[in-house]
């Protein structure tokens, strides 16, 4: 018997001149997950045809929304740490990108 799956909801999109943001809400996601997001690069340039996935927007217990960047976990002794795959060169780029997520309009959940 084939397993039935629910189709993924259509992503909501917002664009800047540099990149398109896609937001996908997950019906069966964790309780505080607002949506997942990806950056889709334009059709010209060295990153043409690529997208950067792994962004998540979460709601805190107090109702505030925050963004997590793509990362991978690794063990360091008894600790679990995360290596962010997208990092700021000058210390401000990550904050600017987080602000753009909020400016582009989040999907309502």
N, C-alpha and C positions, 0 to 999 in steps of 0.2 A: 504494500500500500504506500502510495506516494505521500510524503509529508506536505501538508498545506502550509504555505507561508503567506503572510500579509505583504502586499507590495509596499515598498518604501514610499513615503509621501513625497510629492514633488518638491524639490528644493526651492526656497525663496532666494532671489538674487538681488544684489545691489552692486553697482559698478563705480569705479573711479577711472581716470584716464590710464592708470597703471595696471589695474587688476580688477577682477570680478570676485565678489564675495558670494559664496553660496551658503545658505543656512538650511539645515535639515533637522526637523523635529522628529524625535523617536517616540512612538506611542508606548513602547514597552521598555523605555530607558529608565535609568535610576530616577528616583523621586525628585531630586533637586536639579537634574539635568534640564536646562532650558532648551538647548539645541547643540548640534555639532556644526562646525563650519569648516570651509576650505577656501583657499585663495586660488583662483584660476587665472593664469597668466594670459596676456593678450596673444593674438595670432602672429605677432611679429617679435623679433628679438630672440636671444639665445634661450629663453625659457618658454618659447612658444609651444603650445600644446601640452604643457605640464600644469599640474595643480599640486598645492601643498595642503595636505590633509592633516587632521589630528587636533584641530582647535576645538575646544569645548567651552560652552558658556554655562555657568552654574549659578544657582540661586542659593545664597547663604541662609541659615536659619532666621536671620534678621530681615531677609527679603532683598538684600543687595545682590547685584549680579556681578560676577567676575569671570575673567577669561583665563583659561589655561592654554599654554602653547604645546605644540607637539614635542614629546620627550620620550626617552626610554629609561626604564628603571634598571638599576644595577645594584649589586650588593657590595657594601664596603664594611667588612667585618660583620658585626651584628646589625648594622644599619641598612636601610633601604634608601638609596638616593636616586635622584633623577637628573639626567643629562638633557638639557633643552636643545633640541635640534635647530631651533631658530633663535639666534641671540643678537643682541644689539652691539654694534661696533662702538658707538659713541655714548652709550648709556641712556639715550633718549628715544631711540627708534622703537623699542618694544612698547613703551608707553604711548607713543603716537599710534602704533598699530592697534593697541587695545582701545584707544579712543575712537578710531575709525569703526571698529566693530559696533560700538554703541551709536555712532552717528548714522550708520547705514540702516538702522531700524532692525530690531530683533524680531524674530517670529514670536507671536503671542502664544503662550501655552497656558 
